[in-house]
Amino acid sequence: MRTILNIIWLVLCGLWMCLAYFLAGLILCITIIGIPFGIAAFRIGVYALWPFGYTTVERRDAGAGSLIGNVLWLLLAGWWLALGHIVTGIVLLVSIIGIPLAIPNFKLIPLSLMPLGKEIVPTDRPFATR
């Protein structure tokens, strides 16, 4: 079932959101200071491409640096990526087949706003950490 949902997701919104994250990652990687943010954008972009079967967990080793980074991320890229998830989720809610896809889209909003200090793991290992 995950594979079917992932394929439908990929066609309807996953590819577009992945491209948005990759574009944000490329823009953020222009400067040396933005490289960690660009890497986070690429990581979330892959997750946005194929989200079913994965979840996010808080990293235990995340500290004040991730909080400061999340504030910068929110200002630089997070707000418009979250807006993309909101718009895509609302569009998916219009059709019956899109409702199961809109829910994960809305679940990606907190990650798109504050990605640092979180890790993407398979759902069968939700407590795995580095």
Secondary structure, 3 states (H helix, E strand, C coil): CHHHHHHHHHHHHHHHHHHHHHHHHHHHCCCCCCHHHHHHHHHHHHHHHCCCCEEEEECCCCCHHHHHHHHHHHHHHHHHHHHHHHHHHHHHHCCCCCHHHHHHHHHHHHHHHCCCCEEEEECCCCCCCC
